[in-house]
Amino acid sequence: MKKIWLSMAVVSVLSADEGVLQKVTIETEADSITVKDVSHNEIKSADIADALSRHIPSINLIRRSGIANDILVRGQKRDNINIVIDGAKVCGACINRMDPPTSHVLSNNIQSIKVSEGPFDVENFGSLSALVDIQTLKPTKDLKGELNFNVGSFDYRKMAGNISGGNEMFRLLLSASSESQDQYKDGYGDRLYEQVIKATEGTKMAGAQYQKRYENMRAFKKSTLLSKLFVDIDPDQALELSYTANRSDDVLYPSSKMDAIYDDSDIYNLHYRYKNLTLQLYNSKVDHPMSNRYRKMGLKKEKTHKLTTDMKGAKLKAAFQYKGIEMIAGLDMSRRNWDGHFESNGEWLKMANGMKTPKSLDDVDTTNRALFLKAKQHYGASKISYGVRYDDTDITTRRSGDRDRSFRSWSANVFTETKIDESMRYFWGVGSASRVPDARELYLLMMGDHIGSPDLKQSHNYEVDLGGEKIFDNFSVKLKTYYSFIKDYIAFNSHNKRLRKDGKMGAFHSFENVDATIWGAELSGMVLSDWGIDLDYSLSYKRGKKRHPLTGQHGRNLPDMRPLKAVVGLNYEAGENSARVEFIGATKWDKIDYENGEQKLSGYGVVNLKAARRFGKKITVSLGVDNLFDKRYAITNTYRDLILLSTGSGQDDIMLLNEPGRYLYANVKMSF
C-alpha cells in the first residue's frame, strides 16, 4: 500500500486543510512537478514566488520586496521562462521587474501550479527553458465558502474569502483578499529603510535613502478580486468567463532607486468549448508607475517612470485521435504592447534644453502567430509525448531611427517515459525551443542611454533531460539530470558604454548574444515510517557557462546560478493535529558573473516550523515560524540586468537585500 501511495506523490508537504492536512500537495511526473491545493496550503502570505521556491528544488527566489517577488527556474528568468495564468500569457509592465507575472495572481486564488522544466512546451509562445502553468480556483455546484484571517510579524495582516455555488447549468465563484505589511526586519534587526542607509551612507547614492517622513511607511498594501462564471450550455458546449483585478499600492523596493506608487492589473479570460474544439480569448493589462517620490533625491526633483503593457491573445485547439494516438492541433496568436515615459510632478519630464525626454519604450508591439501540434501515445511499457511548433513574430516600434524586427522559428520535442515495473521507471527527453528578444532588450532608452540592442538575435535552447525513479517499500528516490545548449543566449554586458552628448559616459547596447551551456541535476524523494512521521527531501545543483566572454570581458560564468540548494522536511500527523519541521539551505555562491555585478554570497541554512489543529470540520488554526534562529542572509544576487543601487564600480558596491529575520504567523480558516 505504501508503495502505491508513493507512486502517486514522490514529494509531499503537510499543510492546513481537511484531514487535518491533505497529504498529497505535490505530485511529480517525469516531465513536471505540480503543487496542488495552493489556496489552502500557502497561508503565510500571498506571494507565490516564495511558495514555489520552497516546494520545487529547481526554483530559486529573487527577493525585491516584501511582496511581488520573482523566480528563477534552473537559473533562468524573465523571458527565458514562460508563465501563464489559466492559459493566458501575462506580462509585467516594469522594465525593472517589480511586477513579474507571478505577482498578478495571489496564492489564495490558486488551485495548482504545474512547472514543466525544459523546452517541452509547444502550446505557448516563448517557453525557452520552462513553463509555469498556474490554474486558479474553479466554481463548484454545491454552495461552499471559506474565510481566512492571517496575522504575522511586522504587522502583517490579511483577510481573504471566497464563495462558490450554482446548479447543473451555472456555477459562480467570487474571491477577494486584502493584505498589508510593515517593512520587515532582517536578522540584524534592520528594516528596509535601514538596509538602504547602511548600503549608501557616505556614498554618492545617499540620495536613495528614504525621507524621514517615509521611513516608517508600510512595505505594501495589496488587494485582489477573482470572479468566474461557468456555463454548461449542453453536453457538447461549455463557456467559462473570468475576471481578475489586482491592486497594489506603495510597494517599497529598497535596493532600487524607485518604488512602485501603485501596480494595477486586470485580466480577462474566456474559454469556449464545442465538442473537441476549444477557443480561448484573453486580455491582460498592467499599469505601473514607479517613482523616487519617497527618497531624498525626490525632494530635489521627483521623477516617475510610467509604464503600461497590454497583452491580447487567442488560441484555438482541436483534440482528436488517430490510430490510438491522442493529438492536439492548434493556432496561437498574441500581441503585446509595451509603452513607457518619464514624468516629473505630473508633467512630462524635460531635459536641460527644455525638450521632452524621449520615451523609454515607444509603443512597441510584439505580434506572434503560431501553429502547433502535440501528441501522446503508448508503446508497450512506454509513454511517448512529442510536439512541434512554428512561430512567426514581428516587433514594431514607433521611435524614429529604431528598426522593426521579424523572427521565424521551429520548436520540437520528444519525451519518453518507460516503466520497468510498478516500482521503477526511467525517462528521457530531447527538445528545442526559442524566444525572441523583448522590447526592453531591443529598444530601451533611459535618459540618454540607449540600453537596448536592436540587432539582437532570438535565443534557441537545445536540451537533453534524462533520469529515473525507484520506489521502495518505505522510501522513494527520483533523479533528473539535464544538459542545455542555448544558442544566442541574451546576456547583459555592463561594460558597453559610450560618451553621451552631455559629456558623461552612458550605457550603450547593453545586451549581447552569446552561446551558453547549462547543466545540472535534481534529486527528490520521501521516507515513510509507521509512527506517523514522514520525511521529504529535495536537492538541486546547476552550473552555467558562456562559450566565450562578452565583449570587453574575461569571465565566462553565467549569472543567477546558485549551485546547490536543499530542502528537507519532517512531517507529523495524528488525528486533528499536524506539524512540520523544515530545513532550507544552500551552499556558498562563488562562481559568479563578477564583471556584470554579481558578488559572492555565503551559504545559509534556516529552520521553519509549522503546526495546525482542526476543530470540528469547519475551523482550522495554523501557527508557524520562519527563520527560527533569526539568521541574517541574502539569497538574491546583484546581476546588473536589474537597476539596483550601486555606490561604486566594484562588484561589492551594489546593495544586497537581506531576507526577513524571524517571522511568526497565525492563520484561522473557517469553511462552510
C-alpha positions in Angstrom: 0.0 0.0 0.0 2.8 2.4 0.8 4.5 1.6 -2.5 1.2 2.6 -4.3 0.9 5.8 -2.4 4.5 6.8 -3.0 4.0 6.2 -6.7 1.3 8.9 -6.7 3.5 11.6 -4.9 7.2 11.5 -4.6 7.3 14.8 -2.6 4.7 15.6 -0.1 4.3 18.6 2.2 1.9 18.8 5.1 -0.5 21.8 5.0 -3.6 23.1 6.7 -6.7 21.6 5.1 -9.3 18.9 5.6 -7.9 15.9 7.2 -6.3 17.9 9.2 -3.9 18.1 6.3 -4.2 16.9 2.8 -1.2 14.6 2.4 -0.6 14.9 -1.3 0.1 18.5 -2.2 3.0 18.0 -4.6 2.8 15.5 -7.4 5.8 14.7 -9.6 5.7 13.4 -13.1 8.7 12.6 -15.3 8.5 15.9 -17.1 6.8 18.2 -14.5 6.1 19.0 -10.8 2.6 20.1 -9.7 2.0 22.0 -6.4 -1.6 21.3 -5.6 -4.3 23.0 -3.5 -2.2 26.2 -3.2 -5.1 28.3 -1.9 -5.3 26.1 1.3 -1.6 25.4 1.7 0.1 28.7 1.3 -1.3 30.6 4.2 1.7 32.6 5.3 1.4 35.2 2.5 0.0 35.7 -1.0 3.5 35.7 -2.6 3.5 32.5 -4.8 7.2 33.1 -5.8 8.1 32.4 -2.1 5.9 29.3 -2.1 7.4 27.9 -5.3 10.9 28.4 -4.1 10.1 26.3 -1.0 8.5 23.3 -2.8 10.3 22.9 -6.1 14.1 22.2 -5.9 14.9 23.8 -9.3 13.2 27.1 -8.4 15.0 30.0 -6.5 13.5 33.2 -5.2 14.6 36.7 -6.4 13.9 39.0 -3.5 12.9 42.5 -4.4 10.5 43.5 -1.7 8.1 42.1 0.9 5.7 41.0 -1.9 5.7 40.6 -5.7 9.0 38.7 -5.9 10.3 36.8 -8.9 11.5 33.3 -9.6 14.4 31.5 -11.3 13.9 28.1 -12.8 17.2 26.3 -13.3 18.9 29.7 -13.2 16.6 31.1 -16.0 14.3 34.0 -15.5 12.3 36.8 -17.3 11.6 35.8 -20.9 13.6 32.6 -20.7 10.7 31.1 -18.8 7.0 31.3 -19.6 4.3 32.0 -17.1 0.6 31.6 -18.0 -2.5 32.0 -15.8 -5.4 29.9 -16.8 -3.8 29.6 -20.2 -3.4 33.4 -20.6 0.1 34.8 -21.1 0.5 37.6 -18.6 3.4 40.1 -18.7 4.5 42.8 -16.3 4.9 46.4 -17.3 8.0 47.3 -15.2 11.4 47.3 -17.0 13.0 46.6 -13.6 10.8 43.5 -12.9 8.9 45.0 -10.0 5.7 43.3 -11.3 6.6 39.8 -12.6 3.7 37.7 -13.9 3.6 35.7 -10.6 2.6 39.0 -8.8 -0.6 39.3 -10.7 -2.3 36.3 -9.1 -2.3 35.6 -5.3 -1.9 32.2 -3.6 -5.4 32.4 -2.1 -6.9 32.3 -5.6 -4.7 29.4 -6.9 -5.7 25.8 -7.2 -2.5 24.4 -8.7 0.8 25.3 -10.2 2.5 23.0 -12.7 6.1 23.6 -13.6 7.4 21.9 -16.7 11.2 22.2 -16.9 13.0 22.3 -20.2 11.9 23.1 -23.8 9.0 20.7 -23.8 6.0 23.0 -24.3 4.7 23.8 -27.8 1.3 25.3 -26.9 2.6 28.6 -25.6 4.7 31.4 -27.1 8.3 31.7 -25.7 8.7 28.6 -23.4 12.5 28.6 -23.9 13.6 26.8 -20.7 10.4 26.2 -18.6 6.7 26.6 -18.4 4.9 27.7 -15.2 1.2 26.9 -15.7 -1.0 28.5 -12.9 -4.6 27.3 -12.6 -6.9 29.4 -10.4 -9.9 28.2 -8.4 -12.9 26.8 -10.2 -16.5 27.3 -9.2 -18.5 24.4 -7.7 -22.1 23.3 -8.0 -22.6 23.0 -4.2 -22.6 26.1 -2.1 -19.2 26.4 -0.5 -17.3 29.2 1.1 -14.2 30.0 3.1 -12.8 32.8 5.3 -9.1 33.2 6.2 -7.7 35.6 8.8 -3.9 35.8 8.9 -1.6 37.9 11.1 2.2 37.8 11.3 5.4 39.6 12.3 6.0 43.1 11.0 2.3 43.8 11.4 1.3 41.5 8.6 -2.5 41.4 8.2 -4.5 39.5 5.6 -8.2 38.8 5.1 -9.4 36.6 2.3 -12.6 34.9 1.5 -14.4 33.1 -1.3 -17.9 31.8 -2.1 -18.9 29.4 -4.8 -22.1 27.7 -5.9 -24.6 27.0 -8.7 -26.6 24.4 -10.4 -26.4 21.9 -13.3 -26.0 24.8 -15.8 -24.5 27.8 -14.0 -21.6 27.9 -11.5 -20.2 31.2 -10.0 -17.1 31.9 -7.9 -16.2 35.2 -6.1 -13.0 35.5 -4.2 -11.4 38.6 -2.6 -8.5 39.4 -0.4 -6.7 42.3 1.2 -3.3 42.3 2.9 -0.6 44.7 4.1 2.7 44.6 5.9 5.2 46.9 7.5 8.8 46.8 6.5 10.3 43.5 7.6 13.5 43.3 9.7 16.5 41.2 8.7 18.4 39.0 11.1 20.3 42.1 12.4 17.1 43.9 13.1 17.4 46.4 10.2 14.2 47.4 8.5 14.2 48.0 4.7 15.0 51.8 5.0 17.8 51.0 7.5 19.3 48.5 5.0 19.4 51.3 2.5 21.2 53.6 5.0 23.8 51.0 5.7 24.4 50.4 2.0 24.6 54.1 0.9 25.7 56.2 3.9 28.6 58.4 2.9 28.4 57.4 -0.8 27.2 59.2 -3.9 24.0 57.2 -3.6 23.0 58.6 -0.2 20.1 60.4 -2.0 18.5 57.0 -2.5 17.8 56.8 1.3 14.2 57.3 2.3 13.0 60.7 3.5 12.4 60.9 7.3 8.6 61.2 6.9 8.6 57.9 4.8 11.0 55.8 6.8 8.2 54.1 8.7 5.7 53.7 5.9 4.3 50.3 5.2 6.1 48.0 2.7 3.0 47.3 0.7 -0.8 47.2 0.5 -2.5 44.7 -1.9 -6.0 43.6 -2.7 -7.5 41.3 -5.3 -10.7 40.1 -6.8 -11.3 37.0 -8.8 -14.7 36.3 -10.4 -15.6 33.3 -12.5 -18.8 32.1 -14.3 -19.0 28.7 -15.8 -22.0 27.8 -18.1 -22.6 24.2 -19.2 -24.8 25.1 -22.2 -25.4 21.5 -23.2 -23.4 18.2 -23.1 -21.4 19.4 -26.1 -20.9 23.1 -25.2 -19.4 25.0 -22.2 -18.5 28.6 -21.6 -16.0 29.9 -19.0 -15.6 33.6 -18.2 -13.3 35.1 -15.6 -12.0 38.5 -14.5 -9.1 39.1 -12.1 -8.3 42.5 -10.6 -5.1 43.2 -8.6 -4.4 46.5 -6.9 -1.1 47.2 -5.2 -0.2 50.5 -3.5 3.1 51.9 -2.3 5.2 48.8 -2.7 8.8 49.6 -1.5 11.8 48.3 -3.5 14.7 49.3 -1.2 17.6 48.0 -3.3 16.3 50.0 -6.4 16.2 53.8 -6.9 12.4 53.9 -7.2 9.4 52.4 -5.5 6.0 51.4 -7.1 3.4 54.1 -6.5 0.8 51.5 -7.5 0.6 48.5 -9.6 -2.8 47.7 -11.1 -3.6 44.8 -13.4 -6.8 43.5 -15.0 -7.0 40.0 -16.6 -10.0 39.0 -18.8 -10.3 35.4 -19.9 -12.8 33.5 -22.0 -12.9 29.7 -22.8 -15.5 28.2 -25.1 -15.7 24.5 -25.8 -17.7 22.8 -28.5 -17.1 19.0 -28.6 -13.4 18.6 -29.3 -12.8 22.3 -30.2 -11.7 24.9 -27.6 -11.4 28.6 -28.2 -9.6 30.9 -25.7 -9.6 34.7 -25.8 -7.7 36.8 -23.2 -6.6 40.3 -22.4 -4.3 41.4 -19.6 -3.5 45.0 -18.8 -0.9 46.4 -16.3 -0.4 50.0 -15.3 2.8 50.6 -13.3 4.3 54.0 -12.3 7.5 53.8 -10.2 9.0 56.9 -8.7 11.7 58.3 -6.4 8.9 60.2 -4.5 9.8 58.6 -1.1 13.5 59.0 -1.5 15.7 62.0 -0.6 16.6 62.6 -4.2 12.8 63.1 -4.9 12.9 66.3 -2.8 15.0 68.0 -5.4 13.3 66.6 -8.4 10.6 63.9 -8.3 10.8 61.5 -11.3 8.2 58.9 -12.2 8.6 56.3 -14.8 5.2 55.4 -16.1 4.9 52.1 -17.9 1.9 50.2 -19.3 1.6 46.9 -21.1 -1.4 45.3 -22.8 -1.4 41.6 -23.8 -4.1 40.2 -26.1 -4.3 36.6 -27.2 -6.3 34.0 -28.9 -5.9 30.2 -29.1 -7.9 27.6 -31.0 -7.3 23.9 -30.3 -8.8 20.7 -31.7 -8.3 17.4 -29.9 -8.6 14.1 -31.9 -7.3 10.6 -32.1 -5.5 8.8 -34.9 -4.7 5.1 -34.7 -4.6 5.2 -30.9 -2.6 8.5 -30.8 -4.0 11.3 -28.8 -3.4 14.5 -30.7 -4.0 18.3 -30.2 -3.5 20.7 -33.1 -3.8 24.5 -32.6 -3.4 28.0 -33.7 -1.9 30.5 -31.2 -1.9 34.3 -31.6 -0.9 37.2 -29.3 0.0 40.8 -29.4 1.8 42.6 -26.6 2.0 46.4 -26.5 4.6 48.0 -24.2 4.9 51.7 -23.6 6.8 54.0 -21.1 7.8 57.6 -20.5 9.2 59.8 -17.7 7.3 62.4 -15.7 8.2 65.0 -13.1 5.5 66.3 -10.7 2.7 65.2 -13.1 4.2 66.7 -16.3 6.4 65.1 -19.0 10.0 65.2 -17.8 12.1 67.7 -19.7 15.8 67.7 -20.5 18.2 70.6 -19.7 17.5 72.1 -23.1 13.8 72.2 -22.4 12.9 69.4 -24.8 10.8 66.4 -23.6 12.8 63.4 -22.6 12.3 60.6 -25.2 10.1 57.7 -24.3 11.8 54.8 -22.7 9.7 52.4 -24.8 7.8 53.9 -27.7 4.6 51.9 -28.1 6.3 48.7 -29.0 4.1 45.8 -30.4 5.2 42.2 -30.3 2.9 40.2 -32.6 3.1 36.4 -32.6 1.4 33.9 -34.9 2.0 30.2 -34.4 0.8 26.7 -35.4 1.4 23.7 -33.1 0.8 20.0 -32.9 1.4 17.7 -30.0 0.7 14.1 -29.5 0.8 11.3 -26.9 0.8 7.6 -27.3 1.6 4.3 -25.5 4.0 1.9 -27.0 4.4 -1.2 -24.8 5.6 -0.1 -21.4 6.5 3.3 -22.7 4.5 6.5 -22.9 5.7 8.9 -25.6 4.9 12.6 -25.9 6.1 14.8 -28.8 5.3 18.1 -30.3 6.2 20.7 -32.9 5.5 24.5 -33.2 6.2 27.1 -35.8 6.4 30.8 -34.7 6.1 33.9 -36.9 6.9 37.1 -34.8 7.0 40.8 -35.7 8.2 43.5 -33.4 7.5 47.1 -34.3 8.3 50.4 -32.6 7.2 54.0 -33.3 10.6 55.5 -32.4 12.3 57.1 -35.4 15.7 55.5 -36.0 14.9 52.1 -34.4 14.2 49.4 -37.0 11.5 46.9 -36.7 12.4 43.2 -36.4 10.9 39.9 -37.7 11.7 36.4 -36.4 10.8 32.9 -37.6 11.5 29.7 -35.7 10.6 26.0 -35.3 10.4 24.2 -31.9 10.1 20.4 -31.4 10.5 17.8 -28.7 10.0 14.2 -27.8 9.7 12.9 -24.2 9.6 9.2 -23.3 8.8 7.5 -20.0 9.2 3.7 -19.6 8.0 1.6 -16.7 10.3 -1.3 -15.8 7.7 -2.4 -13.2 5.3 -0.8 -10.7 8.2 0.5 -8.6 10.7 1.7 -11.2 10.7 3.9 -14.3 13.1 5.9 -16.3 12.6 8.8 -18.7 14.4 10.9 -21.3 13.6 13.8 -23.5 15.1 15.8 -26.3 13.8 19.2 -27.2 14.4 22.6 -28.7 12.5 25.9 -28.2 13.1 29.6 -28.9 12.2 33.0 -27.6 12.5 36.4 -29.3 14.2 39.4 -27.6 11.6 41.7 -25.9 11.1 45.4 -26.3 13.3 46.3 -23.3 16.2 44.3 -24.7 15.8 45.8 -28.2 14.8 49.4 -27.7 15.0 50.6 -24.1 16.2 54.2 -23.8 16.9 55.7 -20.3 17.6 59.4 -20.0 20.0 59.4 -23.0 21.3 55.9 -22.5 20.4 53.6 -25.4 20.4 50.4 -23.3 18.6 48.3 -25.8 20.5 46.4 -28.5 18.4 46.5 -31.7 20.4 43.8 -33.5 19.8 41.0 -31.1 19.1 37.5 -32.4 16.5 35.2 -30.9 17.6 32.5 -28.5 17.3 28.8 -29.1 17.6 26.2 -26.4 18.6 22.6 -27.3 18.3 20.3 -24.3 18.5 16.7 -23.2 16.8 15.6 -20.0 17.1 12.1 -18.5 16.5 10.4 -15.2 14.8 7.7 -13.3 12.7 6.9 -10.2 12.7 4.0 -7.8 10.1 3.3 -5.2 10.9 1.0 -2.3 8.6 -0.2 0.5 9.3 2.8 2.7 11.1 5.4 0.7 11.5 6.7 -2.9 14.2 8.4 -4.9 13.9 10.4 -8.2 17.0 11.7 -10.0 16.7 14.0 -13.0 19.7 15.4 -15.0 19.8 17.8 -17.9 22.2 19.5 -20.3 21.2 22.6 -22.2 22.9 24.4 -25.0 21.4 27.9 -25.6 22.4 29.4 -28.9 22.4 33.2 -28.8 21.6 33.5 -25.1 20.8 37.1 -24.3 23.2 38.4 -21.7 23.7 41.8 -20.1 27.1 43.5 -20.7 27.7 46.3 -18.2 31.0 47.2 -20.0 29.2 48.5 -23.1 29.4 52.3 -22.7 30.0 55.4 -24.8 30.3 59.1 -24.4 26.9 60.9 -24.4 26.2 64.4 -25.8 26.3 65.8 -22.2 29.9 64.6 -21.9 29.1 61.8 -19.5 29.6 58.1 -20.0 26.4 56.2 -20.5 25.2 52.6 -21.1 25.0 51.7 -24.8 23.6 48.5 -26.3 23.9 46.7 -23.0 22.5 43.3 -24.2 24.6 40.8 -26.2 24.1 37.4 -27.7 26.4 34.6 -26.6 26.3 30.8 -26.8 25.9 29.2 -23.4 25.6 25.8 -21.7 23.7 24.9 -18.5 23.8 21.6 -16.8 22.6 20.2 -13.5 20.8 17.5 -11.5 17.7 17.4 -9.2 17.2 14.7 -6.5 14.0 14.3 -4.6 12.1 11.7 -2.6 10.4 10.7 0.6 10.9 8.4 3.5 7.8 6.9 5.4 7.6 5.4 8.8 5.0 3.5 10.9 4.8 6.2 13.6 3.0 9.0 11.7 6.3 10.7 10.8 7.4 11.2 7.2 10.5 12.9 5.7 10.7 14.5 2.3 13.8 15.8 0.7 15.0 17.6 -2.5 18.3 18.9 -3.8 19.1 20.9 -6.9 22.5 21.5 -8.5 23.3 23.6 -11.5 26.1 25.3 -13.4 26.2 27.6 -16.4 28.9 28.9 -18.7 29.2 31.2 -21.6 31.1 29.7 -24.6 33.2 32.8 -24.6 33.4 36.1 -22.6 31.3 39.0 -23.6 32.8 41.9 -25.4 35.5 43.6 -23.3 35.2 41.0 -20.5 37.1 37.9 -19.3 34.7 35.8 -17.2 32.5 33.0 -18.6 30.2 32.2 -15.7 26.5 32.6 -16.4 24.6 34.7 -13.8 21.8 33.5 -11.5 23.5 30.1 -10.9 23.5 29.4 -7.2 25.0 25.9 -7.3 23.3 23.8 -4.6 20.0 24.1 -2.8 18.4 21.7 -0.4 15.0 21.4 1.3 14.4 18.7 4.0 11.1 18.4 5.8 10.0 16.3 8.8 6.2 15.8 8.9 4.0 14.5 11.7 0.2 13.9 11.6 -2.0 12.4 14.3 -5.8 12.8 14.3 -6.6 16.5 14.4 -3.0 17.6 14.9 -0.2 18.0 12.4 3.3 19.6 12.3 6.2 20.2 10.0 9.9 21.0 10.7 11.7 22.2 7.6 15.3 23.0 6.8 16.1 25.1 3.7 19.8 25.7 2.9 22.2 26.5 0.1 26.0 26.3 -0.4 28.1 29.4 -0.9 27.8 31.2 -4.2 31.3 31.8 -5.5 31.1 31.0 -9.2 29.7 34.4 -10.3 29.4 36.8 -13.2 31.5 39.3 -11.3 32.0 41.7 -14.3 28.3 42.2 -14.6 27.6 43.0 -10.9 27.2 39.6 -9.1 29.0 39.2 -5.8 30.0 36.2 -3.7 27.3 35.1 -1.3 27.7 33.0 1.8 25.8 29.7 2.2 22.9 29.7 4.5 20.6 27.4 6.4 17.3 28.3 8.0 14.8 26.3 10.0 11.0 26.8 9.7 8.3 25.3 11.9 4.6 24.9 11.2 1.7 23.3 13.2 -2.0 23.0 12.7 -5.1 21.8 14.6 -8.6 21.2 13.3 -11.6 22.0 15.5 -14.6 20.1 14.1 -14.9 20.1 10.3 -15.1 23.8 9.8 -12.3 25.5 11.6 -8.5 25.1 11.3 -5.9 27.0 13.2 -2.3 27.1 12.0 0.8 28.5 13.7 4.3 28.9 12.2 7.6 30.5 12.5 10.1 31.0 9.6 13.8 31.6 10.1 13.5 30.3 13.7 17.1 31.3 14.7 16.8 34.8 13.2 19.6 34.3 10.7 20.9 37.3 8.6 21.4 36.1 5.0 20.8 37.0 1.4 19.6 34.7 -1.4 19.3 37.2 -4.3 22.4 38.3 -6.2 23.1 41.6 -7.8 23.2 41.0 -11.6 23.1 44.4 -13.3 20.3 43.5 -15.7 18.2 44.9 -12.8 18.7 48.6 -12.0 19.9 48.4 -8.4 21.6 50.8 -6.0 25.3 51.0 -6.9 27.7 53.0 -4.8 30.8 52.4 -7.0 32.2 50.5 -9.9 33.2 47.3 -8.0 31.3 44.1 -7.7 30.7 44.6 -4.0 29.3 48.1 -4.3 25.8 47.0 -5.3 23.3 46.8 -2.5 22.3 43.3 -1.4 18.8 42.9 0.0 18.7 40.7 3.1 15.9 38.2 3.7 13.4 38.6 6.6 14.5 37.7 10.0 12.4 35.6 12.4 8.8 35.7 11.2 5.9 34.4 13.3 2.4 33.9 11.8 -1.0 32.6 12.7 -4.0 31.7 10.4 -7.6 30.9 11.2 -9.6 29.3 8.4 -13.4 28.8 8.6 -15.2 26.8 6.0 -18.9 26.4 5.3 
